[in-house]
């Protein structure tokens, strides 16, 4: 299990470790800061190892290095920008706006439980650490001290007066200063020119202004400090969460740091796992706090879990030698209409590639002839608009699972068909696209459905279902998906970067795989077909998780093969599915090839 914690749970985690397990808070701060320093050292070391004056070989897309930094000759870009290496201009600087426009993020999460001492010392890097007066600033002082001890040239800027720093943070403030560390105070009203000048010469900046405890918008002086960080062209590494990011919703609270890398402490925070949180955090590294997790998590709980390849692979059991097509899975795809046959074809073909033995497309009578001319392995049947219920009942007979919605239409006859299948048939159903739209403003009707439902909306469809805008859904994805489950009683899968799966029992799962190449027409139709096929051999919650992960990994494998984050066709996603199923079932990482 890879647990994900809320702000309150992480606060309770620290409190339990301190008060019940008798781990001093200053020890937790030391472990957090040292772990962050280890990660930063590894990043510096990797960049230092690149050949000087030559373009470095690009890293794999899922582990690509940040694109923003410009390093001196002693720190040539190891891994280079995600879209290829960017050589420094002759004057050693480039326009900040151009640098930011060139950024492309990949957003993987690499769990680093015991990073150790991965770099070769001394570290040849100029590092600026920007601290706040709270505990996040204390973490920053620990990082600064360790990087100073490892040979880096470190300068700390405190966005307050030293008198404001208290408790464990004060201990680490004093330790850094008394060891000879350079510190500049920037209290409210102080000019920010010294910070701007330091950032112009820095190789990287560490954001240690605010951690997970922030619950109010950042304004005034601190917003100005964040503005300076965001215009800097050096690499930006945030501690715990980018300052200004709501650790629960993933929404920015006024000004927010745009980090290239984030080192988070103890456990992933749920706000990092939203599209906006991922955009602001960049690559995320998790470092432990030096305390056993299990007894503390048993007390404080967790809000979500990351879908793991190992878990999905264990659910992909080998077939018996005697299996035949009806046992493999009989799926009905109720989809398509005149001019929208591609959606039905994509859904059905994906179901075949995911292992269904029989797949039948059920579409409108006026579209069926065109459909029949385009299929080979698939079967077709039609919906008689004058006998909708009777024709659908005939098509539904003997099916194990149904996928309904893609391209079906939004007219009254489509609504009648959707209500008949979704509400009346007692089997397993994946409800997507047009079928979801027919329940706009009436989600409670889905709670009356016979059989079990998996809803697969994107933010616009979920917004229509709940009576809010897509933007409102994106601003609180976890709240929206929980509400949808409560009102429908269904498994709800909210698509997008960091797809979320919420179950009626309260559990939430998050997919960390995937990339922007999956933003292509028909991608969601393929996912619907995958899940429908997997429903034939798995419990619904497992089928939803497996379908989401396989779909996302297909995008990652395609990008690893092509080096591109665009141009993927939805039909190509389905073609990668059998190989991904085989790899996951064998315990092989589809991206690294290692067990």
C-alpha positions as CSV (number, residue, x, y, z in Angstrom):
1,X,0.0,0.0,0.0
2,X,1.2,3.5,-0.8
3,X,-1.0,5.7,1.5
4,X,-2.0,9.3,0.8
5,X,-2.7,11.6,3.7
6,X,-4.7,14.7,4.2
7,X,-3.5,17.8,6.0
8,X,-5.2,16.8,9.2
9,X,-3.9,13.3,9.0
10,X,-0.3,14.4,8.4
11,X,-0.6,16.7,11.4
12,X,-2.0,13.9,13.5
13,X,0.9,11.6,12.2
14,X,3.5,14.1,13.5
15,X,1.6,14.6,16.8
16,X,1.3,10.9,17.4
17,X,5.0,10.3,16.7
18,X,5.9,13.1,19.1
19,X,3.5,12.6,22.0
20,X,2.8,8.9,21.9
21,X,6.0,7.5,20.4
22,X,8.3,10.0,22.1
23,X,10.1,11.0,18.9
24,X,11.1,14.6,19.5
25,X,9.8,17.1,17.0
26,X,13.3,18.3,16.3
27,X,14.3,14.8,15.3
28,X,11.4,14.6,12.8
29,X,12.5,17.9,11.4
30,X,16.1,16.8,11.1
31,X,15.1,13.5,9.3
32,X,12.8,15.5,6.9
33,X,15.5,18.0,6.1
34,X,18.3,15.5,5.7
35,X,16.1,13.4,3.4
36,X,15.4,16.4,1.3
37,X,19.1,17.3,1.2
38,X,19.8,13.7,0.0
39,X,17.4,14.1,-2.8
40,X,18.7,17.5,-3.8
41,X,22.3,16.2,-3.6
42,X,21.3,13.4,-6.0
43,X,19.8,15.9,-8.4
44,X,22.9,18.0,-8.3
45,X,25.1,14.9,-8.7
46,X,23.2,13.7,-11.7
47,X,23.5,17.0,-13.4
48,X,27.2,17.3,-12.5
49,X,27.8,13.9,-14.2
50,X,26.7,15.1,-17.6
51,X,29.5,15.7,-20.1
52,X,30.5,19.3,-20.0
53,X,29.7,21.3,-23.2
54,X,27.7,18.5,-24.7
55,X,24.0,17.7,-24.8
56,X,23.2,15.1,-22.2
57,X,21.4,12.0,-23.2
58,X,17.7,12.5,-22.4
59,X,16.3,10.6,-19.4
60,X,13.4,8.3,-19.9
61,X,10.2,10.4,-20.2
62,X,8.8,9.1,-16.9
63,X,12.0,10.1,-15.1
64,X,12.8,13.2,-17.0
65,X,14.8,16.0,-15.4
66,X,13.3,19.4,-15.1
67,X,13.6,21.7,-18.0
68,X,14.0,25.1,-16.3
69,X,17.5,25.1,-14.9
70,X,20.5,26.6,-16.7
71,X,23.7,25.2,-15.2
72,X,27.3,26.4,-15.5
73,X,29.9,24.3,-17.2
74,X,30.6,22.4,-14.0
75,X,27.0,21.5,-13.7
76,X,25.9,20.7,-17.3
77,X,22.4,19.6,-17.6
78,X,22.2,16.0,-16.6
79,X,19.2,14.5,-18.3
80,X,18.4,17.8,-19.9
81,X,15.0,19.2,-20.4
82,X,12.2,16.8,-20.9
83,X,11.8,17.6,-24.5
84,X,15.6,17.5,-25.1
85,X,18.6,19.4,-23.9
86,X,18.6,23.2,-23.9
87,X,22.1,24.7,-24.2
88,X,22.8,27.8,-22.3
89,X,22.9,31.1,-24.3
90,X,26.2,32.8,-24.7
91,X,25.7,35.2,-21.9
92,X,24.8,32.5,-19.4
93,X,21.2,33.8,-18.9
94,X,18.0,33.6,-20.8
95,X,14.8,35.6,-20.5
96,X,12.7,34.2,-17.6
97,X,9.5,34.3,-19.6
98,X,11.0,32.2,-22.4
99,X,12.4,29.8,-19.9
100,X,9.1,29.2,-18.3
101,X,7.3,28.9,-21.6
102,X,9.7,26.2,-22.6
103,X,8.9,24.1,-19.5
104,X,7.3,20.7,-20.0
105,X,6.5,18.6,-16.9
106,X,6.1,14.9,-16.7
107,X,4.9,14.6,-13.0
108,X,6.0,11.2,-12.0
109,X,6.3,10.3,-8.3
110,X,9.4,8.4,-7.2
111,X,9.2,7.0,-3.7
112,X,12.5,7.4,-2.0
113,X,12.3,5.6,1.4
114,X,16.0,5.5,2.1
115,X,17.9,7.7,-0.4
116,X,21.2,7.5,1.5
117,X,24.1,9.6,0.3
118,X,23.8,9.4,-3.5
119,X,26.0,12.2,-4.6
120,X,29.7,12.7,-5.0
121,X,30.9,15.4,-2.6
122,X,31.8,18.2,-2.5
123,X,28.7,19.6,-4.3
124,X,29.6,22.2,-6.8
125,X,26.4,24.2,-6.8
126,X,25.1,27.6,-5.7
127,X,21.9,27.1,-3.7
128,X,19.5,29.6,-2.4
129,X,17.1,28.5,0.4
130,X,14.0,30.7,1.0
131,X,12.6,30.1,4.4
132,X,9.4,31.1,6.3
133,X,9.2,31.5,10.0
134,X,7.3,28.3,10.6
135,X,8.2,24.6,10.6
136,X,8.6,24.5,6.8
137,X,11.3,27.1,7.3
138,X,12.9,24.9,9.9
139,X,13.0,22.1,7.4
140,X,14.7,24.6,5.0
141,X,17.4,25.4,7.6
142,X,18.1,21.7,8.0
143,X,18.5,21.4,4.2
144,X,20.7,24.4,4.1
145,X,23.0,23.1,6.9
146,X,23.4,19.7,5.2
147,X,24.1,21.2,1.8
148,X,26.6,23.5,3.3
149,X,28.3,20.6,5.0
150,X,28.5,18.8,1.7
151,X,30.3,21.6,0.0
152,X,27.6,23.6,-1.7
153,X,27.6,27.4,-1.7
154,X,24.4,28.1,0.3
155,X,22.6,31.4,1.0
156,X,19.4,31.5,3.1
157,X,16.8,34.2,2.8
158,X,14.3,34.4,5.7
159,X,11.0,36.1,4.7
160,X,10.6,37.4,8.2
161,X,12.7,38.7,11.0
162,X,14.7,36.1,13.0
163,X,12.7,36.9,16.1
164,X,9.7,35.4,14.5
165,X,11.3,31.9,14.3
166,X,10.6,29.8,17.4
167,X,10.6,26.2,18.6
168,X,12.3,23.5,16.6
169,X,12.7,25.9,13.7
170,X,14.7,28.2,15.9
171,X,17.0,25.4,16.9
172,X,17.8,24.7,13.3
173,X,18.0,28.4,12.5
174,X,20.6,28.9,15.2
175,X,22.5,25.8,14.2
176,X,22.8,26.9,10.6
177,X,23.9,30.5,11.5
178,X,26.3,29.4,14.2
179,X,28.0,27.1,11.8
180,X,28.8,30.1,9.6
181,X,25.8,29.9,7.2
182,X,24.9,33.0,5.3
183,X,21.5,34.4,6.2
184,X,19.7,37.5,4.9
185,X,16.5,38.6,6.6
186,X,13.6,39.8,4.3
187,X,10.9,41.0,6.7
188,X,7.8,42.7,5.4
189,X,8.7,46.0,3.7
190,X,12.3,44.9,3.0
191,X,13.4,45.3,-0.7
192,X,13.6,42.0,-2.6
193,X,16.5,43.0,-4.8
194,X,19.0,40.9,-2.8
195,X,16.9,37.8,-3.4
196,X,16.6,38.6,-7.0
197,X,20.3,39.1,-7.4
198,X,21.1,35.8,-5.6
199,X,18.6,33.9,-7.7
200,X,20.2,35.3,-10.9
201,X,23.4,33.5,-10.0
202,X,22.0,30.4,-8.4
203,X,21.9,26.9,-9.7
204,X,18.8,26.0,-7.7
205,X,16.4,27.5,-5.2
206,X,14.7,25.6,-2.3
207,X,11.2,26.8,-1.4
208,X,10.7,26.4,2.4
209,X,8.1,29.2,2.9
210,X,5.0,27.2,3.8
211,X,4.2,23.5,4.2
212,X,1.0,21.6,4.5
213,X,-0.5,23.7,7.3
214,X,-1.3,26.6,5.0
215,X,-5.1,27.2,4.8
216,X,-5.4,30.8,3.8
217,X,-4.5,32.8,0.7
218,X,-1.0,34.2,0.5
219,X,-1.0,38.0,0.0
220,X,1.3,41.0,0.4
221,X,5.0,40.6,1.1
222,X,5.0,36.8,0.9
223,X,3.1,36.8,-2.4
224,X,5.8,39.1,-3.7
225,X,8.5,36.7,-2.5
226,X,6.7,33.9,-4.4
227,X,6.5,36.1,-7.4
228,X,10.3,36.5,-7.4
229,X,10.8,32.7,-7.0
230,X,8.5,32.1,-10.0
231,X,10.4,34.5,-12.3
232,X,13.8,32.9,-11.5
233,X,15.3,30.7,-14.2
234,X,17.1,28.3,-11.8
235,X,15.7,24.9,-10.8
236,X,13.1,25.2,-8.0
237,X,12.7,22.5,-5.4
238,X,9.8,22.8,-2.9
239,X,9.8,21.2,0.5
240,X,6.7,19.1,1.4
241,X,4.3,21.0,-0.9
242,X,4.9,24.1,-3.1
243,X,4.2,27.1,-1.0
244,X,0.7,28.3,-1.6
245,X,-0.7,24.9,-2.6
246,X,-3.7,23.7,-0.6
247,X,-2.5,20.3,0.7
248,X,-6.0,18.9,0.6
249,X,-7.7,20.3,-2.6
250,X,-4.6,20.8,-4.7
251,X,-5.8,24.4,-5.5
252,X,-3.5,27.4,-5.2
253,X,-4.2,29.7,-2.3
254,X,-3.5,33.0,-4.0
255,X,0.1,33.0,-5.0
256,X,1.8,29.6,-5.3
257,X,5.3,28.4,-6.1
258,X,5.8,26.7,-9.4
259,X,8.3,24.0,-8.5
260,X,10.2,21.7,-10.8
261,X,10.7,19.1,-8.0
262,X,9.0,18.6,-4.7
263,X,10.4,16.6,-1.8
264,X,7.4,15.7,0.5
265,X,7.8,14.3,4.0
266,X,6.5,11.1,5.4
267,X,3.8,10.4,2.9
268,X,2.2,11.8,-0.3
269,X,-0.3,14.6,0.4
270,X,-3.6,14.4,-1.5
271,X,-3.3,17.9,-2.9
272,X,-0.2,16.9,-4.8
273,X,-2.2,14.3,-6.7
274,X,-4.5,16.6,-8.6
275,X,-3.8,18.0,-12.1
276,X,-3.2,21.5,-10.7
277,X,-1.2,20.1,-7.7
278,X,0.9,18.0,-10.1
279,X,1.5,21.0,-12.3
280,X,2.8,23.1,-9.4
281,X,4.8,20.3,-7.8
282,X,6.6,18.8,-10.8
283,X,8.4,15.6,-10.0
284,X,7.5,14.4,-6.4
285,X,9.9,12.5,-4.1
286,X,8.8,11.0,-0.8
287,X,11.3,10.8,2.0
288,X,10.6,9.1,5.3
289,X,10.7,10.6,8.7
290,X,12.7,7.9,10.4
291,X,9.7,6.3,12.2
292,X,7.8,3.1,11.4
293,X,4.6,3.9,9.5
294,X,2.3,1.1,10.3
295,X,1.5,1.7,14.0
296,X,1.0,5.4,13.4
297,X,-1.1,5.0,10.3
298,X,-3.2,2.5,12.2
299,X,-4.1,5.4,14.5
300,X,-4.4,8.4,12.1
301,X,-5.6,6.6,8.9
302,X,-5.1,7.7,5.3
303,X,-7.5,9.4,2.9
304,X,-6.5,7.5,-0.3
305,X,-4.1,4.9,-1.8
306,X,-2.0,4.9,-5.0
307,X,-2.9,2.1,-7.4
308,X,0.1,-0.2,-7.5
309,X,1.3,-2.3,-10.4
310,X,1.9,-5.2,-8.1
311,X,-1.7,-5.2,-6.9
312,X,-3.2,-5.0,-10.3
313,X,-0.8,-7.7,-11.6
314,X,-1.9,-10.1,-8.8
315,X,-5.5,-9.7,-10.0
316,X,-4.7,-10.7,-13.6
317,X,-4.9,-14.4,-13.1
318,X,-3.8,-16.8,-15.9
319,X,-6.7,-18.4,-17.7
320,X,-7.5,-22.1,-17.5
321,X,-6.4,-24.1,-20.5
322,X,-10.1,-25.1,-21.1
323,X,-11.6,-21.6,-21.2
324,X,-13.9,-20.8,-24.1
325,X,-15.1,-17.5,-25.4
326,X,-18.3,-17.3,-23.4
327,X,-16.3,-17.9,-20.2
328,X,-13.7,-15.3,-21.3
329,X,-16.4,-12.7,-21.2
330,X,-19.4,-11.6,-23.1
331,X,-19.7,-7.8,-23.4
332,X,-22.4,-5.7,-24.9
333,X,-21.4,-2.2,-26.1
334,X,-24.5,0.0,-26.3
335,X,-23.0,2.9,-28.2
336,X,-22.7,4.8,-31.5
337,X,-25.1,6.6,-33.8
338,X,-25.1,8.1,-37.3
339,X,-21.9,10.1,-37.6
340,X,-20.5,8.8,-34.2
341,X,-19.7,5.2,-35.0
342,X,-16.0,5.5,-34.1
343,X,-16.7,5.8,-30.4
344,X,-18.5,2.5,-30.4
345,X,-15.8,0.8,-32.5
346,X,-13.1,2.0,-30.1
347,X,-14.9,0.8,-27.0
348,X,-15.7,-2.6,-28.5
349,X,-12.2,-3.2,-29.9
350,X,-10.7,-2.2,-26.5
351,X,-12.9,-4.8,-24.8
352,X,-11.6,-7.4,-27.2
353,X,-8.0,-6.4,-26.6
354,X,-8.6,-6.6,-22.8
355,X,-9.6,-10.2,-23.1
356,X,-13.4,-10.4,-23.7
357,X,-14.2,-13.5,-25.7
358,X,-17.3,-12.0,-27.3
359,X,-18.1,-8.3,-27.9
360,X,-21.3,-7.1,-29.6
361,X,-22.0,-3.5,-30.6
362,X,-25.7,-2.6,-30.1
363,X,-26.5,0.6,-32.0
364,X,-29.4,2.3,-33.6
365,X,-31.1,0.5,-36.6
366,X,-30.3,3.4,-38.9
367,X,-26.5,3.2,-38.1
368,X,-26.2,-0.6,-37.9
369,X,-25.6,-1.2,-41.7
370,X,-22.6,1.2,-41.7
371,X,-21.3,-0.5,-38.5
372,X,-21.6,-4.0,-40.0
373,X,-19.4,-2.9,-42.9
374,X,-16.6,-1.9,-40.6
375,X,-16.3,-4.8,-38.2
376,X,-14.6,-8.3,-38.5
377,X,-14.2,-9.8,-35.0
378,X,-17.1,-7.9,-33.5
379,X,-20.7,-8.7,-33.8
380,X,-23.6,-6.2,-34.1
381,X,-27.2,-5.9,-33.2
382,X,-29.6,-3.0,-33.5
383,X,-32.0,-1.0,-31.3
384,X,-35.4,-0.6,-32.9
385,X,-36.5,3.0,-32.1
386,X,-40.1,1.7,-32.1
387,X,-39.4,-1.2,-29.8
388,X,-36.5,0.2,-27.7
389,X,-37.1,-1.9,-24.5
390,X,-37.8,-5.1,-26.3
391,X,-34.8,-4.9,-28.7
392,X,-32.5,-4.0,-25.8
393,X,-33.7,-6.9,-23.7
394,X,-32.9,-9.2,-26.5
395,X,-29.4,-7.8,-26.9
396,X,-28.8,-7.9,-23.1
397,X,-29.7,-11.6,-22.7
398,X,-26.7,-13.6,-21.6
399,X,-24.2,-10.7,-21.3
400,X,-21.8,-10.5,-18.5
401,X,-21.1,-6.8,-18.7
402,X,-22.3,-3.7,-20.6
403,X,-20.5,-0.6,-21.7
404,X,-23.0,2.2,-22.5
405,X,-22.8,5.7,-23.7
406,X,-20.0,6.6,-26.2
407,X,-21.6,8.3,-29.2
408,X,-25.1,7.0,-28.4
409,X,-26.8,10.4,-28.7
410,X,-28.6,12.9,-26.5
411,X,-32.1,12.8,-27.9
412,X,-35.2,11.3,-26.3
413,X,-34.9,7.9,-27.8
414,X,-31.3,7.7,-26.5
415,X,-32.5,8.7,-23.0
416,X,-35.1,6.0,-23.1
417,X,-32.5,3.4,-24.1
418,X,-30.1,4.6,-21.4
419,X,-32.7,4.5,-18.6
420,X,-33.8,1.0,-19.7
421,X,-30.3,-0.4,-19.5
422,X,-28.7,1.6,-16.7
423,X,-31.7,1.5,-14.3
424,X,-33.4,-1.7,-15.3
425,X,-30.8,-4.3,-16.2
426,X,-29.4,-6.1,-13.2
427,X,-25.9,-6.8,-14.5
428,X,-22.5,-5.0,-14.4
429,X,-22.4,-1.7,-16.3
430,X,-19.8,0.9,-17.2
431,X,-21.7,4.2,-17.8
432,X,-19.8,6.8,-19.9
433,X,-20.2,9.8,-22.1
434,X,-23.7,10.4,-23.5
435,X,-25.2,7.9,-21.0
436,X,-23.8,10.0,-18.1
437,X,-25.1,13.2,-19.6
438,X,-28.6,11.8,-19.6
439,X,-28.5,11.8,-15.8
440,X,-27.4,15.5,-15.6
441,X,-29.1,17.1,-12.6
442,X,-30.6,13.7,-11.5
443,X,-27.8,11.7,-10.0
444,X,-30.0,10.2,-7.4
445,X,-31.8,8.2,-10.1
446,X,-28.6,6.2,-10.5
447,X,-28.9,5.1,-6.8
448,X,-32.1,3.3,-7.8
449,X,-30.4,1.3,-10.6
450,X,-30.5,-2.5,-10.6
451,X,-27.0,-4.1,-10.8
452,X,-23.7,-2.5,-10.1
453,X,-22.5,0.7,-11.8
454,X,-19.1,2.2,-12.7
455,X,-19.4,5.8,-13.8
456,X,-16.5,7.2,-15.8
457,X,-16.9,10.9,-16.1
458,X,-14.4,13.6,-17.0
459,X,-14.8,16.8,-15.0
460,X,-17.3,18.3,-17.4
461,X,-19.6,15.3,-17.2
462,X,-19.3,15.1,-13.5
463,X,-20.0,18.7,-13.2
464,X,-23.2,18.3,-15.3
465,X,-24.2,15.3,-13.1
466,X,-23.8,17.3,-9.9
467,X,-25.0,20.7,-11.2
468,X,-21.8,22.6,-11.2
469,X,-19.1,23.7,-13.6
470,X,-16.1,21.7,-14.7
471,X,-13.9,24.3,-13.1
472,X,-15.6,23.8,-9.8
473,X,-15.0,20.0,-10.0
474,X,-11.3,20.6,-10.8
475,X,-10.9,22.9,-7.9
476,X,-12.1,20.1,-5.5
477,X,-11.8,16.8,-7.4
478,X,-11.9,14.7,-4.2
479,X,-14.8,16.5,-2.8
480,X,-16.7,16.2,-6.1
481,X,-16.1,12.5,-6.5
482,X,-17.1,11.8,-2.9
483,X,-20.3,13.7,-3.4
484,X,-21.0,11.7,-6.6
485,X,-20.5,8.4,-4.8
486,X,-22.8,9.5,-2.0
487,X,-25.6,10.6,-4.4
488,X,-25.4,7.7,-6.9
489,X,-24.2,4.7,-4.8
490,X,-21.9,3.8,-7.7
491,X,-18.1,3.4,-8.2
492,X,-17.1,6.8,-9.6
493,X,-14.0,7.2,-11.7
494,X,-13.0,10.8,-12.4
495,X,-10.8,10.9,-15.4
496,X,-7.9,13.3,-16.0
497,X,-4.3,13.7,-15.0
498,X,-4.2,11.7,-11.7
499,X,-7.4,9.7,-12.3
500,X,-9.4,9.2,-9.1
501,X,-11.5,6.1,-8.3
502,X,-13.9,6.4,-5.4
503,X,-15.8,3.4,-3.9
504,X,-19.1,3.3,-2.0
505,X,-17.2,2.0,1.1
506,X,-15.3,5.3,1.3
507,X,-12.0,4.1,-0.2
508,X,-10.3,6.3,-2.8
509,X,-7.6,5.2,-5.2
510,X,-5.4,7.4,-7.4
511,X,-3.5,6.5,-10.6
512,X,-0.1,8.1,-10.8
513,X,0.7,6.7,-14.3
514,X,-0.2,8.5,-17.6
515,X,0.9,11.5,-19.5
516,X,-0.5,14.2,-21.8
517,X,-0.3,11.9,-24.9
518,X,-3.5,10.3,-23.6
519,X,-5.3,13.6,-24.3
520,X,-6.6,12.3,-27.6
521,X,-10.1,11.8,-29.1
522,X,-11.5,8.4,-28.2
523,X,-9.1,7.8,-25.3
524,X,-12.0,7.6,-22.8
525,X,-14.0,5.3,-25.0
526,X,-11.0,2.9,-24.9
527,X,-11.0,3.0,-21.1
528,X,-14.7,2.2,-21.0
529,X,-14.1,-0.9,-23.1
530,X,-11.2,-2.0,-21.0
531,X,-13.1,-1.8,-17.8
532,X,-16.1,-3.6,-19.3
533,X,-13.9,-6.5,-20.4
534,X,-12.2,-6.7,-17.0
535,X,-15.5,-6.8,-15.2
536,X,-16.0,-10.3,-16.7
537,X,-13.3,-11.7,-14.5
538,X,-12.8,-9.2,-11.6
539,X,-14.7,-7.6,-8.9
540,X,-15.9,-4.1,-10.0
541,X,-13.5,-2.1,-7.8
542,X,-10.5,-4.2,-9.1
543,X,-11.7,-3.9,-12.7
544,X,-11.9,-0.1,-12.4
545,X,-8.4,0.1,-10.9
546,X,-6.9,-2.3,-13.4
547,X,-8.5,-0.6,-16.4
548,X,-7.3,2.8,-15.3
549,X,-3.7,1.7,-14.7
550,X,-3.4,-0.3,-17.9
551,X,-4.9,2.6,-19.9
552,X,-2.4,5.0,-18.3
553,X,0.6,2.7,-18.7
554,X,-0.3,2.4,-22.4
555,X,0.3,6.1,-22.7
556,X,3.6,5.9,-20.8
557,X,4.9,3.0,-22.9
558,X,3.9,4.8,-26.1
559,X,5.7,7.9,-25.0
560,X,8.8,5.9,-23.9
561,X,8.9,4.3,-27.4
562,X,8.3,7.5,-29.4
563,X,9.7,10.2,-27.1
564,X,6.6,12.3,-27.8
565,X,3.9,13.6,-25.6
566,X,1.4,14.0,-28.5
567,X,0.2,12.2,-31.6
568,X,-1.1,9.0,-29.9
569,X,-4.2,7.5,-31.5
570,X,-6.9,6.0,-29.3
571,X,-6.8,2.8,-31.4
572,X,-3.1,2.5,-30.5
573,X,-3.9,2.5,-26.8
574,X,-5.9,-0.7,-27.2
575,X,-3.1,-2.4,-29.3
576,X,-0.7,-2.1,-26.3
577,X,-3.1,-3.7,-23.8
578,X,-2.3,-7.4,-24.2
579,X,1.4,-6.8,-23.7
580,X,0.7,-4.7,-20.6
581,X,-1.6,-7.3,-19.1
582,X,1.1,-10.0,-19.7
583,X,3.8,-7.8,-18.1
584,X,1.7,-6.9,-15.1
585,X,0.6,-10.5,-14.5
586,X,4.3,-11.6,-14.7
587,X,5.3,-9.0,-12.2
588,X,7.4,-7.1,-14.8
589,X,7.4,-3.3,-14.8
590,X,6.3,-2.4,-18.4
591,X,8.5,0.6,-18.4
592,X,11.8,-0.7,-16.9
593,X,11.4,-4.4,-17.9
594,X,12.5,-5.4,-14.5
595,X,10.6,-7.6,-12.0
